[in-house]
């Protein structure tokens, strides 16, 4: 399994419940296809660098997960089909980036304790 990181931007016109529902949908797609979610962060409503579909803000969501390469195609097809998603980007993390992300996650959890 490879480690991936995906960031997607949801339209700002969604209510809190609709935004959480969309995130749960994509989390479900990953887990239903055998992916293991490592980390998930809701970065909240942020200003976009440029307008997308006449919108200047969006809800940013980060997900880090381990999955087989075929799962990425399924996930990205669902991103494209969902009108709530303004943009998305999925990258395969190299070995050192994955180690760094793990350390960052561990440090973050220690600070919360």
C-alpha positions in Angstrom: 0.0 0.0 0.0 1.1 3.5 -0.8 0.6 6.6 1.4 -1.4 9.5 -0.1 -2.4 12.9 0.9 -5.5 14.6 -0.6 -6.7 18.2 -0.2 -10.1 19.1 -1.5 -12.0 22.4 -1.4 -15.8 22.4 -0.9 -18.1 25.2 -1.9 -18.7 27.8 0.8 -22.5 27.8 0.4 -22.8 24.5 2.3 -24.1 24.4 5.8 -21.9 22.8 8.5 -24.0 19.6 8.3 -23.7 19.5 4.5 -20.0 20.0 4.7 -19.6 17.2 7.3 -21.8 14.9 5.2 -19.6 15.5 2.1 -16.5 14.7 4.1 -18.1 11.6 5.5 -19.0 10.5 1.9 -15.4 10.7 0.7 -14.1 9.1 3.9 -16.6 6.3 3.3 -15.4 5.9 -0.3 -11.9 5.4 0.9 -12.7 3.0 3.7 -15.1 1.0 1.6 -12.3 0.4 -0.9 -9.8 -0.8 1.7 -8.0 2.4 2.5 -6.7 3.2 6.0 -7.3 6.8 7.1 -4.2 8.1 8.9 -5.0 11.7 9.5 -7.9 14.0 8.7 -7.9 17.8 9.2 -10.6 20.3 8.6 -8.8 23.6 7.8 -12.1 25.5 7.8 -13.3 28.3 5.6 -10.4 30.0 3.8 -9.9 32.6 1.1 -9.1 31.2 -2.3 -6.0 32.5 -4.2 -8.4 33.2 -7.2 -12.1 32.9 -7.7 -13.5 29.5 -8.7 -17.0 29.5 -10.1 -17.4 33.1 -8.8 -16.6 32.0 -5.2 -13.8 33.6 -3.3 -13.8 31.2 -0.3 -14.0 27.5 0.3 -13.9 24.8 3.0 -10.5 23.1 2.9 -10.2 19.4 4.0 -7.0 17.4 4.3 -6.9 13.6 4.4 -3.9 11.4 4.7 -4.4 7.7 4.0 -2.8 4.4 2.9 -4.4 2.7 -0.1 -3.9 0.7 -3.2 -3.3 2.8 -6.4 -6.7 1.8 -7.9 -8.5 3.5 -5.0 -7.2 6.9 -6.1 -9.0 6.6 -9.5 -12.3 5.8 -7.7 -11.9 8.7 -5.3 -11.1 11.3 -8.0 -14.0 10.2 -10.2 -16.3 10.9 -7.2 -14.6 14.3 -6.6 -15.3 15.2 -10.3 -18.9 14.1 -10.1 -19.7 15.9 -6.9 -20.8 19.5 -7.5 -19.9 20.5 -3.9 -16.1 20.0 -4.7 -14.5 23.1 -6.2 -10.9 21.6 -6.5 -8.9 18.6 -5.3 -5.4 17.4 -5.4 -4.1 14.0 -4.4 -0.4 13.2 -4.1 1.6 10.1 -3.4 3.8 10.7 -0.4 7.4 9.6 -0.7 9.0 7.7 2.2 10.5 10.7 3.9 7.3 12.8 3.6 5.3 10.0 5.1 7.8 9.7 8.1 7.6 13.5 8.6 3.8 13.4 8.6 3.8 10.6 11.2 6.1 12.6 13.4 4.0 15.7 13.0 0.9 13.7 13.9 2.6 12.3 17.0 3.8 15.7 18.2 0.3 17.1 17.7 -1.3 14.4 19.8 1.3 14.9 22.5 0.5 18.6 22.7 -3.2 17.9 23.0 -2.7 15.7 26.1 
